[in-house]
């Protein structure tokens, strides 16, 4: 287990449930099989296959897994069947097929094809930091992360959380970091990737280069830095976006050595060790970033 992307949600108040209570709630919201006539199903599943435990606990972190099962019914397949049916009606009945009838035919074809469609499962890890009141969803997609938090909210009845918002402009800070790496938050160094954009959406991406080179810094005269690659304490690297989303998390030598040295007796013990190791590293890195940008969870109504 290694979280590769990070969409963070913050709670203004402590989460009002224990690990045992969350276990019970998620057990009641397990992912059901995708029915023959269903396009999809979703819910929670045990983090470890062959285990019945819904929540793994490690040093103040709770880990659970959301699963979505979707039937794969490509649009071109439906269109091909629909076109054949429409052509058949035209030839046999000598009349055109209107928009409404075409829509009804499409629904009928979908209904008939669904039971034969393959299914695909997508599992997404959720790391809950009880101490910092953070929910860390391992997803690069905002909509996917929101979907998973909505499912978690449904399971626990109420989950008032917000996305982190910086008190100051992140793009201005990124530009300052590129010009003067000494201005970075404590524990961070600049990596070798960044992205610039202008007001019209045109972008320039820099990869595997020294970001301090004059020709790269010259972009800051016309463009805004919207993404920078950062290294944290020689333990991990990631791309930080202007909305504070974290992408492409990768362990560096120091933490990779610790991962490789995990000596666990079983899969559960190994998962707990990995959760504790990465969880503590993510907590410290986010603490430093959020202190720098003065990120605070907003007080919002229960939802």
C-alpha positions as CSV (number, residue, x, y, z in Angstrom):
1,X,0.0,0.0,0.0
2,X,1.3,3.4,-1.0
3,X,-1.0,6.4,-1.5
4,X,-0.2,7.9,-4.9
5,X,-2.4,10.9,-5.0
6,X,-4.0,13.0,-2.3
7,X,-7.3,14.9,-2.2
8,X,-7.7,16.3,1.3
9,X,-10.8,17.1,3.2
10,X,-10.7,19.0,6.6
11,X,-13.0,18.8,9.5
12,X,-13.5,21.8,11.8
13,X,-14.4,19.5,14.7
14,X,-13.1,16.1,15.8
15,X,-14.8,13.2,14.0
16,X,-17.5,12.0,16.4
17,X,-16.9,8.2,15.9
18,X,-14.4,5.7,17.1
19,X,-12.7,3.1,15.0
20,X,-15.1,0.5,16.3
21,X,-18.1,2.7,15.4
22,X,-16.7,3.3,11.9
23,X,-16.2,-0.4,11.5
24,X,-19.9,-1.0,12.3
25,X,-21.1,1.7,10.0
26,X,-19.0,0.7,7.0
27,X,-20.0,-2.9,7.5
28,X,-23.6,-1.8,7.0
29,X,-22.6,-0.1,3.7
30,X,-20.6,-2.8,2.0
31,X,-20.4,-2.7,-1.8
32,X,-23.1,-5.0,-3.1
33,X,-22.7,-7.0,-6.3
34,X,-23.6,-5.2,-9.5
35,X,-27.0,-6.5,-10.5
36,X,-27.6,-7.8,-14.0
37,X,-29.7,-4.7,-14.9
38,X,-27.6,-2.2,-12.9
39,X,-25.0,0.1,-14.5
40,X,-23.0,0.3,-11.3
41,X,-22.9,-0.3,-7.5
42,X,-20.7,1.2,-4.8
43,X,-19.9,0.9,-1.2
44,X,-17.0,-0.2,1.1
45,X,-15.0,-3.3,1.2
46,X,-12.3,-4.8,3.5
47,X,-8.9,-3.3,2.8
48,X,-7.4,-6.8,2.7
49,X,-8.9,-9.5,0.5
50,X,-9.8,-12.6,2.6
51,X,-10.2,-10.4,5.7
52,X,-13.6,-9.3,7.1
53,X,-12.2,-6.2,8.9
54,X,-13.6,-3.0,7.3
55,X,-11.2,-0.6,9.1
56,X,-7.5,-0.9,9.7
57,X,-6.1,1.1,12.7
58,X,-2.5,2.3,12.9
59,X,-1.1,5.0,15.2
60,X,-4.1,7.4,15.1
61,X,-5.0,6.7,11.4
62,X,-8.0,4.8,10.2
63,X,-7.8,3.2,6.7
64,X,-10.8,2.0,4.7
65,X,-11.4,1.2,1.0
66,X,-14.3,2.3,-1.2
67,X,-15.2,0.2,-4.2
68,X,-17.2,1.0,-7.3
69,X,-18.3,-1.8,-9.7
70,X,-19.3,-0.6,-13.1
71,X,-20.7,-2.5,-16.1
72,X,-18.7,-1.8,-19.3
73,X,-21.1,-1.0,-22.0
74,X,-19.3,1.2,-24.6
75,X,-21.3,3.8,-26.4
76,X,-20.2,2.7,-29.9
77,X,-21.7,-0.8,-29.2
78,X,-25.0,0.7,-28.2
79,X,-24.9,3.1,-31.2
80,X,-24.2,0.2,-33.6
81,X,-27.2,-1.8,-32.3
82,X,-29.4,1.3,-32.4
83,X,-28.5,2.2,-36.0
84,X,-29.2,-1.4,-37.1
85,X,-32.6,-1.3,-35.3
86,X,-33.5,2.1,-36.8
87,X,-32.5,0.9,-40.3
88,X,-34.6,-2.3,-39.8
89,X,-37.7,-0.2,-39.0
90,X,-37.2,2.0,-42.0
91,X,-36.9,-0.9,-44.3
92,X,-39.7,-3.1,-42.9
93,X,-42.2,-0.4,-42.0
94,X,-41.3,2.3,-44.5
95,X,-41.3,5.1,-42.0
96,X,-38.7,7.4,-40.2
97,X,-37.8,7.0,-36.6
98,X,-38.4,10.1,-34.5
99,X,-36.2,11.4,-31.7
100,X,-38.5,10.1,-28.9
101,X,-38.7,6.6,-30.4
102,X,-35.0,6.5,-30.9
103,X,-34.4,7.3,-27.3
104,X,-36.8,4.6,-26.3
105,X,-35.0,2.1,-28.5
106,X,-31.7,3.1,-27.0
107,X,-33.0,2.4,-23.5
108,X,-34.4,-1.0,-24.6
109,X,-31.1,-1.9,-26.2
110,X,-29.2,-0.9,-23.1
111,X,-31.5,-3.0,-21.0
112,X,-31.0,-6.0,-23.2
113,X,-27.2,-5.7,-23.4
114,X,-26.5,-4.9,-19.7
115,X,-26.6,-8.6,-18.4
116,X,-23.9,-9.5,-21.0
117,X,-21.6,-6.6,-20.2
118,X,-18.4,-7.2,-18.3
119,X,-17.9,-5.5,-15.0
120,X,-14.8,-3.5,-13.7
121,X,-14.1,-2.9,-10.0
122,X,-12.2,0.3,-8.9
123,X,-10.9,0.4,-5.3
124,X,-9.9,3.7,-3.7
125,X,-8.1,4.0,-0.3
126,X,-9.2,6.5,2.3
127,X,-6.8,7.4,5.1
128,X,-8.4,9.2,8.1
129,X,-6.1,11.2,10.3
130,X,-8.1,11.5,13.6
131,X,-5.5,13.7,15.2
132,X,-5.5,16.3,12.5
133,X,-9.1,15.8,11.5
134,X,-8.2,15.1,7.9
135,X,-9.6,12.7,5.3
136,X,-7.1,11.8,2.7
137,X,-8.6,10.2,-0.4
138,X,-6.2,8.4,-2.7
139,X,-7.6,9.9,-5.9
140,X,-6.3,12.4,-8.5
141,X,-9.9,13.2,-9.5
142,X,-11.9,15.8,-7.6
143,X,-15.2,14.3,-8.6
144,X,-14.1,10.8,-7.6
145,X,-12.9,12.1,-4.3
146,X,-16.2,13.9,-3.7
147,X,-18.1,10.8,-4.6
148,X,-16.2,8.8,-2.0
149,X,-16.6,11.4,0.7
150,X,-20.3,11.4,-0.1
151,X,-20.4,7.6,0.4
152,X,-18.6,8.0,3.7
153,X,-20.9,10.7,4.8
154,X,-23.9,8.5,4.0
155,X,-22.4,5.7,6.1
156,X,-21.7,7.8,9.2
157,X,-24.8,10.1,8.8
158,X,-22.9,13.4,9.0
159,X,-19.5,14.5,7.8
160,X,-19.0,18.2,7.7
161,X,-15.7,18.6,5.9
162,X,-14.3,21.2,3.5
163,X,-11.4,21.3,1.0
164,X,-8.3,23.2,2.2
165,X,-8.1,26.8,1.1
166,X,-4.9,28.9,1.4
167,X,-5.1,32.3,3.0
168,X,-2.6,33.6,0.4
169,X,-2.1,33.0,-3.3
170,X,-0.4,29.7,-3.9
171,X,0.8,30.7,-7.4
172,X,2.6,33.7,-6.0
173,X,4.3,31.4,-3.4
174,X,5.3,28.9,-6.1
175,X,6.9,31.7,-8.1
176,X,8.8,32.9,-5.0
177,X,10.0,29.3,-4.3
178,X,11.3,29.0,-7.8
179,X,13.2,32.3,-7.6
180,X,14.4,31.7,-4.0
181,X,14.4,28.0,-2.8
182,X,15.4,29.2,0.6
183,X,11.8,30.7,1.0
184,X,10.3,27.2,0.9
185,X,8.5,25.9,4.0
186,X,10.7,24.1,6.5
187,X,11.6,20.6,5.3
188,X,10.9,21.1,1.6
189,X,13.2,21.5,-1.4
190,X,12.3,22.1,-5.0
191,X,12.3,19.1,-7.3
192,X,12.6,18.9,-11.1
193,X,9.1,19.5,-12.4
194,X,6.8,22.5,-12.7
195,X,4.0,23.9,-14.8
196,X,3.2,27.5,-15.9
197,X,0.0,28.8,-17.3
198,X,-1.3,32.1,-18.6
199,X,-4.8,33.6,-18.2
200,X,-6.0,31.9,-21.5
201,X,-5.1,28.5,-20.3
202,X,-1.9,28.0,-22.4
203,X,0.6,26.1,-20.4
204,X,4.3,25.2,-20.3
205,X,5.4,22.0,-18.6
206,X,9.0,21.5,-17.4
207,X,10.2,18.0,-16.6
208,X,13.5,16.6,-15.4
209,X,15.4,20.0,-15.4
210,X,17.0,22.3,-12.9
211,X,14.2,24.7,-12.2
212,X,16.6,27.4,-11.2
213,X,17.9,27.9,-14.7
214,X,17.4,31.4,-16.1
215,X,15.4,30.3,-19.2
216,X,12.9,28.6,-16.9
217,X,12.6,31.4,-14.4
218,X,12.0,33.8,-17.4
219,X,8.6,32.2,-17.8
220,X,7.5,33.9,-14.5
221,X,7.6,37.2,-16.4
222,X,4.5,36.2,-18.4
223,X,3.1,33.1,-16.8
224,X,2.0,31.9,-13.4
225,X,3.4,28.8,-11.7
226,X,0.5,26.5,-11.1
227,X,2.3,23.3,-10.1
228,X,5.6,22.5,-8.5
229,X,7.4,19.3,-7.7
230,X,8.6,19.2,-4.1
231,X,10.7,16.9,-2.0
232,X,10.0,16.4,1.7
233,X,12.9,15.6,4.0
234,X,14.4,13.1,1.5
235,X,11.4,10.9,2.4
236,X,9.0,11.5,-0.5
237,X,8.3,13.7,-3.5
238,X,5.1,15.0,-5.0
239,X,3.6,17.6,-7.3
240,X,1.7,20.3,-5.4
241,X,-1.1,22.0,-7.4
242,X,-2.4,25.6,-6.9
243,X,-5.5,24.2,-5.2
244,X,-3.2,22.3,-2.7
245,X,-4.0,18.9,-4.2
246,X,-1.1,16.5,-4.1
247,X,-0.3,14.3,-7.1
248,X,2.3,11.7,-8.0
249,X,3.4,10.8,-4.5
250,X,6.6,8.8,-4.6
251,X,8.8,7.4,-1.8
252,X,12.4,8.5,-1.8
253,X,15.4,6.5,-0.6
254,X,15.0,7.2,3.1
255,X,11.4,6.1,3.4
256,X,11.7,3.4,0.7
257,X,14.4,1.8,2.8
258,X,12.1,1.8,5.8
259,X,9.4,0.3,3.7
260,X,11.7,-2.4,2.5
261,X,12.8,-3.2,6.0
262,X,9.3,-3.9,7.3
263,X,9.4,-7.3,8.8
264,X,5.7,-8.3,9.2
265,X,4.3,-11.7,10.1
266,X,1.2,-11.3,8.0
267,X,-0.5,-9.0,5.5
268,X,-2.4,-7.1,8.2
269,X,0.7,-6.3,10.2
270,X,2.5,-5.2,7.0
271,X,-0.4,-2.9,6.1
272,X,-0.5,-1.4,9.5
273,X,3.3,-0.7,9.4
274,X,2.9,0.9,5.9
275,X,0.0,3.1,7.1
276,X,1.9,4.2,10.1
277,X,5.0,5.0,8.1
278,X,3.3,6.9,5.2
279,X,0.6,8.4,7.5
280,X,3.2,10.1,9.8
281,X,5.2,11.4,6.8
282,X,2.1,12.8,5.1
283,X,0.9,14.4,8.4
284,X,4.2,16.2,8.9
285,X,4.4,17.4,5.3
286,X,0.9,18.7,5.3
287,X,1.4,20.3,8.7
288,X,4.3,22.3,7.2
289,X,2.4,23.3,4.1
290,X,-0.8,24.2,5.9
291,X,1.1,26.3,8.4
292,X,2.8,28.1,5.6
293,X,-0.4,28.9,3.8
294,X,-2.4,29.4,7.0
295,X,-4.9,26.7,6.0
296,X,-7.7,26.2,8.5
297,X,-10.9,24.2,8.3
298,X,-14.0,26.3,8.0
299,X,-16.8,25.8,10.5
300,X,-19.8,24.6,8.5
301,X,-23.1,23.1,9.2
302,X,-23.5,19.3,9.6
303,X,-23.7,17.6,6.3
